[in-house]
Amino acid sequence: MFTGIIEETGNVLSFAEGAQSWRLEIEAHRALEEAALGDSIAVNGCCLTIVEFDESKLVFDVLAESRRLTTFESLTPGSLVNLERAARFNGKMGGHFVTGHIDGVGKIRTFEQRGQDTFLKVQAPEGLGRYLVHKGSVAIDGISLTVAEVAGDGFAVWLIPHTLKETNLQTKSVGEGVNLEFDQLGKYVEKLVAPTLA
């Protein structure tokens, strides 16, 4: 479980197909603090398990399915990725509950400066707009954000300068993909209500 509050951005060192999985190596600093084999780390919002680490990098095995269903296909050495360690329930809880299970890849449609803030509009995969609620929560590449507008499967958020500075969104542009995870609450409500509507 995560909160969507990014702790740092890491640099992809390598991402290559191995005999049993894809192997992802990321240069990191803060995410390495108190790291242990088997720990969960959200990488661009996708929950991955640490399989190796040293004083400067984290290593993960990535299933072909995870690579296909996320923006990981586009990762190359030098790519900037958002990193967050699993939530610890002994301190502050910012953001919202994020599982690290990506619902789909969205496409950036608008990304522009408006005053001191930045306006970001994303097109979600068809049919997933049902999980979007005005003023609700959404995770974009693992970043907890508040939905400012909803139109069908499209939605918009506002980004403060701090978010751009501290996340990989600073490297994104119109047409690029982003990992999306919608609020769990909506999914559970849908599952509970669906049988009563049938």
C-alpha positions as CSV (number, residue, x, y, z in Angstrom):
1,M,0.0,0.0,0.0
2,F,1.2,3.5,-0.9
3,T,0.1,7.1,-0.5
4,G,1.0,8.6,-3.8
5,I,3.4,11.0,-2.2
6,I,6.6,10.6,-4.3
7,E,9.8,10.4,-2.2
8,E,12.3,10.8,-5.0
9,T,12.9,10.3,-8.7
10,G,15.3,7.6,-9.7
11,N,17.3,7.1,-13.0
12,V,16.8,3.9,-14.9
13,L,20.2,2.3,-15.3
14,S,19.1,-0.7,-17.4
15,F,15.9,-2.5,-18.4
16,A,16.6,-5.7,-20.3
17,E,14.8,-9.0,-20.9
18,G,16.3,-12.0,-19.0
19,A,15.7,-15.7,-19.0
20,Q,12.8,-15.6,-16.6
21,S,11.7,-11.9,-16.5
22,W,12.6,-8.4,-17.4
23,R,15.3,-7.0,-15.1
24,L,14.9,-3.3,-14.1
25,E,17.8,-1.5,-12.4
26,I,17.3,2.0,-10.9
27,E,19.7,4.4,-9.3
28,A,18.1,5.6,-6.1
29,H,19.0,7.3,-2.8
30,R,16.1,7.9,-0.4
31,A,14.2,4.8,-1.5
32,L,17.2,2.7,-0.5
33,E,17.0,3.8,3.2
34,E,16.2,0.7,5.3
35,A,15.7,-1.3,2.1
36,A,15.4,-5.1,2.4
37,L,14.9,-7.9,-0.1
38,G,11.2,-8.4,-0.7
39,D,10.2,-4.8,0.1
40,S,7.6,-3.2,-2.1
41,I,8.5,0.0,-4.0
42,A,6.1,1.9,-6.3
43,V,7.9,2.7,-9.6
44,N,5.8,5.2,-11.6
45,G,2.9,3.9,-9.5
46,C,3.5,0.2,-10.2
47,C,4.2,-2.0,-7.2
48,L,7.4,-3.9,-7.7
49,T,9.5,-6.1,-5.3
50,I,13.1,-5.5,-4.5
51,V,15.1,-8.6,-5.6
52,E,18.6,-7.0,-5.3
53,F,20.1,-3.8,-4.1
54,D,23.3,-2.1,-3.1
55,E,24.4,1.3,-1.9
56,S,23.3,3.0,-5.1
57,K,20.7,1.0,-6.9
58,L,17.5,-1.1,-6.7
59,V,16.8,-4.1,-8.8
60,F,13.4,-5.5,-9.7
61,D,12.1,-8.4,-11.8
62,V,9.2,-7.2,-14.1
63,L,6.8,-9.6,-15.6
64,A,6.2,-9.3,-19.4
65,E,2.5,-8.7,-18.5
66,S,3.4,-5.8,-16.2
67,R,5.6,-4.3,-18.9
68,R,2.9,-4.6,-21.5
69,L,0.1,-3.1,-19.3
70,T,2.1,-0.1,-18.1
71,T,4.4,2.6,-19.6
72,F,7.4,0.4,-18.7
73,E,7.7,-0.5,-22.4
74,S,9.1,3.0,-23.0
75,L,11.7,2.9,-20.2
76,T,15.3,3.3,-21.4
77,P,18.6,4.0,-19.5
78,G,18.3,7.6,-18.2
79,S,14.5,7.6,-17.9
80,L,13.3,9.4,-14.8
81,V,10.9,7.4,-12.6
82,N,8.9,8.2,-9.5
83,L,9.7,6.2,-6.5
84,E,7.8,5.6,-3.2
85,R,8.4,3.1,-0.5
86,A,5.4,1.3,1.0
87,A,3.4,3.3,3.5
88,R,4.2,3.0,7.1
89,F,1.3,3.7,9.5
90,N,3.4,5.3,12.2
91,G,3.6,8.8,10.8
92,K,1.8,11.2,8.5
93,M,-0.6,9.9,5.9
94,G,-0.7,12.3,2.9
95,G,-2.2,11.6,-0.5
96,H,-4.7,8.8,-0.7
97,F,-4.6,5.0,-0.6
98,V,-2.8,3.7,-3.6
99,T,-2.3,0.0,-4.2
100,G,0.4,0.1,-6.9
101,H,-1.9,-2.0,-9.3
102,I,-2.1,0.0,-12.5
103,D,-5.6,0.2,-14.1
104,G,-4.4,1.4,-17.5
105,V,-2.2,3.7,-19.5
106,G,-3.5,7.2,-20.2
107,K,-2.4,9.6,-22.9
108,I,-1.4,13.2,-22.1
109,R,-3.7,15.5,-24.2
110,T,-2.9,18.9,-22.7
111,F,0.1,20.0,-20.7
112,E,0.5,23.7,-20.3
113,Q,1.4,26.5,-17.9
114,R,-1.5,28.6,-16.7
115,G,-0.3,31.3,-14.4
116,Q,2.1,29.8,-11.8
117,D,0.5,26.3,-12.0
118,T,0.3,23.7,-14.7
119,F,-2.8,22.2,-16.3
120,L,-2.6,18.6,-17.2
121,K,-5.4,16.8,-19.2
122,V,-5.2,13.0,-19.7
123,Q,-7.3,10.6,-21.8
124,A,-8.0,7.4,-19.9
125,P,-8.6,4.1,-21.6
126,E,-12.2,3.7,-22.9
127,G,-14.7,3.0,-20.2
128,L,-12.5,3.8,-17.2
129,G,-13.9,7.3,-16.9
130,R,-16.6,5.8,-14.6
131,Y,-14.0,5.7,-11.8
132,L,-13.3,9.5,-12.1
133,V,-15.1,11.9,-9.8
134,H,-14.7,15.7,-9.7
135,K,-12.6,16.5,-6.6
136,G,-11.8,12.8,-6.2
137,S,-8.4,11.2,-6.2
138,V,-6.3,9.6,-9.0
139,A,-2.7,8.4,-9.2
140,I,-0.8,9.5,-12.3
141,D,2.6,7.7,-12.5
142,G,2.1,7.0,-8.8
143,I,1.5,10.7,-7.9
144,S,-1.6,11.3,-5.8
145,L,-3.6,14.1,-7.5
146,T,-7.0,15.7,-7.2
147,V,-9.4,15.5,-10.2
148,A,-10.3,19.0,-11.3
149,E,-12.4,18.2,-14.4
150,V,-14.1,15.1,-15.8
151,A,-15.4,14.6,-19.4
152,G,-16.2,11.1,-20.4
153,D,-12.9,9.1,-20.1
154,G,-10.9,12.3,-20.1
155,F,-9.9,14.2,-17.0
156,A,-7.7,17.1,-15.8
157,V,-5.6,17.9,-12.8
158,W,-3.7,21.0,-11.7
159,L,0.0,20.7,-10.8
160,I,1.8,23.0,-8.4
161,P,5.4,23.8,-9.1
162,H,6.6,21.5,-6.3
163,T,5.0,18.5,-8.0
164,L,6.7,19.2,-11.3
165,K,10.0,19.7,-9.7
166,E,9.9,16.6,-7.5
167,T,8.5,14.1,-10.0
168,N,9.0,12.7,-13.5
169,L,6.2,14.9,-14.9
170,Q,8.9,17.4,-15.6
171,T,10.1,15.2,-18.4
172,K,6.6,14.5,-19.9
173,S,5.0,16.0,-23.0
174,V,1.7,15.8,-25.0
175,G,1.2,12.4,-26.5
176,E,3.1,10.5,-24.0
177,G,1.6,7.7,-21.8
178,V,1.2,7.7,-18.0
179,N,0.3,5.0,-15.6
180,L,-3.2,5.4,-14.1
181,E,-4.6,4.0,-10.9
182,F,-8.1,5.0,-9.9
183,D,-9.4,5.3,-6.4
184,Q,-10.2,1.9,-4.9
185,L,-13.4,3.1,-3.2
186,G,-15.1,3.5,-6.6
187,K,-14.1,0.0,-7.7
188,Y,-15.5,-1.6,-4.5
189,V,-18.7,0.4,-4.7
190,E,-19.2,-0.7,-8.4
191,K,-18.7,-4.4,-7.4
192,L,-21.1,-4.2,-4.5
193,V,-23.8,-2.3,-6.4
194,A,-23.6,-4.1,-9.8
195,P,-25.5,-7.3,-8.6
196,T,-28.4,-5.2,-7.3
197,L,-28.7,-3.4,-10.7
198,A,-28.7,-6.6,-12.8
